[in-house]
Amino acid sequence: MAIKVLPHYLINQISAGEVIDSPASVVKELVENSIDAGANRIDIHIKQGGKKLIQIQDNGYGIVKNEISLALQRHTTSKITSIEDLESLTSLGFRGEALTSISSVSRLTLTSRTQAHNQAWQIYTEGNQINHQIVPATHPIGTTVKVLDLFYNTPVRRKFMKTEKAEFNNIDNILKQLLLSRFDISISLSHDEHLVYYQPVVTTETEIQRRLKFIFGADFNKHSLSINHRSNDLFIHGWIAEVNVYRIINDLQYSYVNKRIVKNKLINNAIRQSFRSILQNNSRLAYVIYLEIKPCQIDINIHPTKKEIRFYEPRLINHFIIQGITNVAKCIIVNNPTIKSCHKENKNELEINNSESQNNTFSLPDWYFKEDVSNAIKNNMTGIYKLPSSFTYSNYFGQLLAILYNSYVLLKKNQKLILMSIPTSLCYLRKAQLKHCETYFKSRPLLFPLKIKINELYCKILKDNHTLIKKTGIDLMIEKDHLTLHAIPSTFHEYNLKNLIYAMLNHLNQQKKNYFKQLVHWLGNYEDKSKVISWNILKANILLAEIEYFCPDLLTKPPANLIQHIDIKNTIKMFNDE
């Protein structure tokens, strides 16, 4: 078979297949063009899920008459002019393929006017049409692109389009991604002549929270933690929250690099790695993360849709993201995130205590306690405690060296070795935390309440002991055949909560009369045999920090069932004797 040059219209349709595969991809490309054109108001009108009509109107710079026809040609753009521009991109688009690709598979009308001209101009193209006629039109400053009958000339592609509802939902998801990327832009969405929503420009913290609530829901707003970390030319910020597995969160994880929504395994893996050691097995993460980096440090030109990027220094980025998120991961399960007792000279160095040369202090670097960050955490966390001024280095149990048999920590203090029992430590810690407040213990709210079925006996026990239970920090609501658990003490974070509640109810049922101290003692000794915690250096350091804070008496007079000193000198002497 002879080799032939493909015709122009076929080349365009092949190119269109790389960029345009659905109504949602059309909306994405056109809205990104509007953002690159400096628009701060974008109105989207959809009919029949985008199959019949997609119309994008903006108030951007507009296009002058002699460039309108040029805008519909392949590889024409105002965003780059040289290789150097390609290596330091700041715009969302740059390939000059979007309008050409869309026009090759639809009936497209483009109308635009610039501020310098009173007259707007309009161009119409249909599928494979090459010669375009430009006519005068009436239009405000900005551009409107109207896309009719998408894929009308590619029956196979149209055949694979989803239902109107599914296509519209995809458009909605794309717009929500864009709403999270640019808080300085207002977006309205209409479907079949009905306004679906209008999101105005955001300028204040309250308005930012309102937009987050619109996209993620009220629970995310209430319990998410703020991330804010800068090091040299890198900056990561955003919000993150733990979500129980029964909540579907496929659409609640967003990553942005230089305000561009991206799919990048490095970022996702770094976030998971930050939480891996302390996240519950039945929990996942919801987040919106923004990474700002010098444009020359990333490569966007690796996929036509520009969703994928490549970092020139991936290991550096991975380490930086873990730095920025690990402390927030700690805050999710630790009730005293304001501990900051170990300040280093390097303010950008995260102290995660994962090597034997570090102290066992649960400390956050100075940058973490700037006004905006610490306040954001305080507003989203419960049970925040400040260390007393008497809390000094001399109080520490010692430097953590290793974890033995998943049950003991090996410590070094004053050139002596100490063995500490982890199960006993947990028992003392739980009791101390539950008794920490004279009135009610400040518990940690669940991101999503947990419903647990109960019988009539359990219901009666709960009603009789509701005040007593609430005093321990277990906040629940009793209903006809089930209870709804709203909050728990953070010390039970990794426990199977259903088993805990059932065991507690059985214990209360066996007692003739129940007292607060008695219940605290039982909770302190309670062990979740269904779950074995896998201990590591990070978890052990957090445990030590909590014990040092909540159980200061153990520092001066540790009981024998908690700590045993290892006589290393006599052990070494035995080698010499042999």
N, C-alpha and C positions, 0 to 999 in steps of 0.2 A: 504494500500500500504506500502510495506516494506521500511524502511530507508536504503539508500545506500550511500557509499562514492563516490563522483563524480570523474570521471576519470580526469587525469592530464590535457589533452587537453581542456576539457570542463571548468575546473577551470580557465585556462588561457584565454579562450575566454570571460568568464564572467568578469574577471578582466579587459580585454582589453576594454570591453564596458564602464567601468567606466572612463577610461583615454583617449582612442582613439575613437572618434566618427566621425572624418572627416580628410581629408588631412591636414587641417590647424592645428589640434591638434597634428598630427605626426610631422609637421614642428616645432611647439612650443616646444615639448618635446626634439627633437633632437638638436635644436639650443641651448636650455637651457643646455643640456648636454655639448655642445661644449664650452659654456661660463664657466661652472663649471670646465672644463678641461683646463682653462687658455688661450683659443684661443683669438686672436685679429683680425683674418681674417676668415670669414665664407662665403662660396660660396654655394648658393642654386640653384639646377637645377630641374625644374618641367616639366613634360609632361602631356598633357591632363588634366590640372587642378589638378594634383596630383593623378589622377586615375591610370595612367600607370606607372609613375616614380616620386619618390621624392628622391633626392640625396643631402646629406649635407656633405660638406668637410670642415675641419678646420685645423688649425695649432697648435692645443693644445698639451698637454703632450703626448698623445697617450696611448696605452694599451699594456702591455707586453704579450708575447705569452701565458704564463700559466694562464692569467686572461681573455683572450678573450672569451673562452667558458663560464667562470663563469659570464661574463657580461650579457649573454643572459638568465641567470636563474633568477627566481623570488626572490625578496627581497635580491639582492646582490648589494652592493654599497660601494664606497670608501669615502662617505661623512659623515657618522655617524657610531659610534661604540658603543655608550652608551646612556642611558636616558639623561644624562647631555648634550650630543651633540644635542639631539632632542629638548631640551629646549632652546637652543641658536644657532639656525640655521643661517648660513650665506650663504649657497649654495642655488641655485634655486631648485634643485632636492634633494631628500633624500630617497624616498620610494623604489627605486630599482625595479620599475615596468615597466618603459617606454619601454625599449628594448624588454623585454619579451612580453609585450602586443602587440607591433608593429609586432614582429616576428610571433606571433600566428595567425595573420590575413593577412599575406603578404609573399612574397618571399624576404627575407632580406639577404644582403651581407654586412659584416662589415670588413673593412680593416684598419689596424693601425700599426704605427711604433713610437717608442720612440726615444728620442735623444741619449740614451745610446746604441742603436743597429742600425746596418746598414741594417738589414733585417726586412722587414715588413711581417705581417701575416694576413691571410684572413680566414674568416669563413662564411659558407652559411647555411641558415636555411629556411625551407619551411613549413609554417603552424604548424602542430602538430608534426613535426620531433623532436625527442629527442636527438639522437646521432649526434653530429656535428664533422665534420672533419676540421682540421686546416691545411691550406696549405701556403707555402711561396708566397710572392707577392712583387711587386715593388710599392713603395709609399713614398712620402715625410713625414717628421715628422708631426704627427697629425693623424686624423681619418677621414675615409669616410664611411658613412652609406648609402647604396642604397636600397630603398624600392620599390619593383615592385608589380604591380597588387594588390593594397590595397583592402582588403575585398573580395578577389577572392574566399575564402572558406566560406564566410558568405553571401549568395545571398540576404537575407533579408536586411542586412545592406547596401550592395552595391545598392540595389534597391532604398534606401532612399537618396542616394547621389544626390547633386544638379547638375546643369549644369556645364560644364567645366569652363565657365566664372565666375559663382558664387563661385565655389570652389577656383579658383585662386584669386579672390578678397578677400576671407577670409584669404588666405595665405598672401596676400599683407598686409592686416590689422594687422595680427599677427606680421609680420616683422617690420612694422612701430612702433608698440608698443615696440618691442625689441630695435629698433634704438633709441627710446627716453629714454630707460632705461640705455643704455650703449653707451656713446659718445666715449669711448675708443676702440670701436670695429668697423671694417669695414665689411659691408655686401653687397654681390652682389646677384641679383636675375635674373635668366634666365627662360624663358618659351618657350617650344617647339623650343629649340636651338637659341632663340633670347634673347640678353641681355636686360632686362627691366630697371634696374638701378644698379648703383654701388655707395655706400655711403662710402667714406673713413673715416679713423679715424679722430676724431675731437680733436683739441688741443687748438684753440684760440676762443675768443668770437665771432669773425666774422664767423668762421666755425660753431659754435653752432647755430648762427642765420640762417646760410645757411641750416642747417639740419632742423631747425624748419620751415623755409619757404618751404622746400620740402614736409613736412608732413601737415602743417596747411595752407600754402598759404601766399602770400605777405601781405595781409591785417592784418592777425594776427600779423605778425612780426612788422608791422608799428605801431599798436595801442595797443599791449599787454603791460601789466605792470609787472614789476619784483616783486617777493615775496622773502623775505629773512628774516627769523626770527629764532632766537635761544634762548632756555631757558634750562639751565642745560644740560640734556642728550637728549633733543628733538631739532630737526632742521627741519624746513620746508622751501622749496624754490621752485621756478618754475616761470611760467608765466600764466597770466590770462587776458581775454579780454571779453568785452560785445559783444554779437552778436544779431542782429535783428532776429525776429522769422522767417522771410522769408528765412533765410539761414538754411539749414538742418545741424545740428551739432552732430548727433549721434556718429560720429567717431572723434569728436574733444574734447573729455573729457577723460583725462588719469590721473589716480591716481597710484602712486608707493609708496610702503613701503619697505625701504631697497633695492631699485632697483628692486623690484618685482612688476609687474603689478597686481593690485588687484581690486576686486569689493567689496566695503565696504560702507554700508549705512551711517555709522557714518561720514566718510570723506565727502561724497557727501552732506549730510544734513548740516554739519558744513559750507561747502562752500556756500550753498544756504542761510543759515541763516545769513552769513556775508553780503550778498548782498540784502537780502529780502527787507529791508526798503527803499532802494534807487534805486533799479533796475526798469527800465521801465517794464510795463506789457507785452509789445510786444518784450521783449528782453530776451535772455538767455546767458549762459556763455560757452565760450570755454577755456579750461585750460589744462595745464600739471603741476601736483603738485607732488613734491617729499617729502616724510616724512621719516626722519631718526630717528630711535629709537633703544634702546638696544634690541637685539634679544630676550632676556629673558622676555621682556615685551609684546610679542605677541605670539599667538598660530597659526601656519600655518597648523598644522596637523589636519584639520577639514574637508577637502574635497580632493578627489584623484587628482583633477586638480590643486590644490594649489592656486586657484584664490581667495578664500575667506580666511580671517584672522579674528582673534578675539583679541581685546585688553584687557589686564588684568585690566587696569584703563581707561575705556572708557570715563568717565566724564572729567578726566584730559586731555585726548587727544582732546576731543571735544572743551574744553575751549582753549587749546593751538592753535588749528587750527583757531578758530575764532579770537584769538589774532593776529595771523600772517597775516590774510587776511583782517580784518576789515579796517585797515588803507588804504590798496590798494583799497578797495571798496569805501572809501571816495574820494580817489584821482581821481576816474573815473568821478565824477561830480563836484569836487571842483577845481577851477582854481589856487588855491594857496596852493599846498600840502607841501610847505616848511615852513609853519607856525610851529614854535616849541617853543612857548613862555612859556610853562609850563613844566619845567623839574623836574622830581621826582628823588628821590634817587634810587628807584628801577628801573633800566633800562629795565627790562624784563616785566614790568607791563604795559599793554595796557590801555590807558585812553580813554574809549569810552563814558564817561559822561552819563552813564545810571542810575545813582542814584542821589538822591537829595543832597547828601553830596558833590558832585563834582562841580568844577567851570565850567562855560560854555565856556571853551577854546577848540578850535579845535586844539589839539596838538598831535604830534607824539613823541614817546619815543626816547631817544638818539640813540639807536641801529639802528633806521630807517635811520639815517643820516650819517652812515658810507659811505665812498667814493664809494664803489661798488654799494650799493643800491640806494643812492640818484641820482647818475649819471644815473643808469638804468631807474629811473623814469623820470628824466629830458629829457632823450633821447626819451621818448615815450609820453610825455605830452606836451600840448601847453598851453599858458596862465599861466605861472608860475610866481608868484609874491612874493617878499620878503617884510616882514613887516619892516616899518621904526624903527629905534632905539628908537624913542620916544614912541613906542607902549608898554605901561606898564599895570600892573594889574588895576591901577586906572581908566583906560579907559573903562573897561567892563560895560555893562548895568547892570549886576548883576548875581547872581547865579540862574540857572533855577530850579524851583521847580516842576512845573506841566504844562500840556497843558489842556486848558479849551475849551469845545465845538468845538474842532478841529479848532479854529479860534484865540485863544489867548494863550500867554505864561505868566505864573506867575513867576515873578522874585523877588529875595530878594537882596537888596544892603543896606549896612549900617543899618541893622535892620529895613529897610523899605520895603514894598511890592509894586511891580510895575506890571501893566498889559500892555502887548504889543500886538498890533494887527498884526497877521500874514499876512493877505492880504495886509495891508498897507506896512509892512516890505518888502514883495516881490516886490511891486511896486517901492519903493525907491531903492531896490537892483538892479532890472533890469535896471533902468535908470542910476544908477551909474556905473554898469558894462559896459553898452553899450558906456558910455562916458569916460571910464577909460583911454583909449589910445587917444592921440591927433590925431593920424592918423587912422590906422585900428585896430579894436578890435581883439585880438587873440582868435579866435573861436576854438571850439572843433571839430575835424574831426569825421564824422560818420564812424564806422568800415566798413559798407557796404553802398554805396551811395543809396539814395532813389529816385526813379523815380515817378514824379507826372504829370498827364495829364493836359494840358492847351489848351485853345482855342486861336483863333487868337488875340482877344482883350488882353488876359493875356500875350501873347507872345510880343505884341507891348509895353505893360506897362513895362515888364521886360527889354526889349531892351532900352527903354527910361530911365530907372532908375537903370540899372545894377550896375553902379559905386556906386551910393548912397546906394543900398542894401548891396553891398559887404563891404562897410565901417562900417556897423553895425555888421559885423561878420558872415553874412549869405552868404555862398559861394555856388553858384549854376552855372550850365551850361545850356544854352538855346539851345534846339533842336527843330525840326520841330513841333511836336505835344506834346511835353512833356519837362519838365525840370528835371535835375538831381541834387539833393541836396547833397553836399559833406561835408558841415560843418555848425554848428550852434553855437551861444553863449551858453555856458554851462547853463546859467540861464533858457533856454528853454528845458532842458534835458528831463523832464518828460511830455512835452506837446505833443499833437497830431500835428505832424509837417505838415501834409497835410492841416489840418484846419488852422494852423498858416499862411501858405503861401497864401492860398486862401483869408483869412481875410486881410492880408497885401496888396495883389493885389487889392482888392476891396477898401481899404482905399486910396491907391495911385491913383486909378481911379477917386475918388471923389474930389481930391484936384486939384486946378487950377495950383499950382506950388508946387513942393516938395522940402523940405529942410531937411538936416541931423538932426537938433535938433527936428524938427517936427516929423520925423519918429521915432527917439529915444523916444520921449514923448509918441507916440502912442504905440510902442512896450512895453514901461514900464508899460502902463496901460492895456495892453492886458491880458485878462483872458481866459483860456481854459475851457469853461463851460462843455465840454464833459468829462472832467476828474477832479475828486475830489481827491486831495492829502490827504492821511491819515497820519496825523502828529504823530510823536513819539519823544521821548527824543533825539535820535541820530540825526534825521533830524533837529529838532529845534536847537540843539547845532551847527550844521553845518551852519544853516541859521544865527544864531547870530554871529558866527565867521566871516562870509562873510560880514555882515553888519558892524561889528566893523572895518573891514579892508577897505571896499570900501566906506563906508559912515561915516568917522570920525567926520564930523560936527554934525551928529545926536547924538553923545555921549555927546556933551556939550550943544546943544540946540535942544532937541527932540521936534518935533511938537506935538500938542495935539491930532491929529488924529493917531499918532503912539503910544504914551505912556500916560498912566494915572496912577498917584500915588494913592494908596489906603490908606486912613487915618485909619489905623488899631487901633490907640489909641482911636479915637472917637467911633469906632465901639465897642471896648471892654467896653468903658465907658457906652455905651447904655445898655449893660448887667447889669452893676452895678446900673444904674439908675432904671432899672426895679425892 
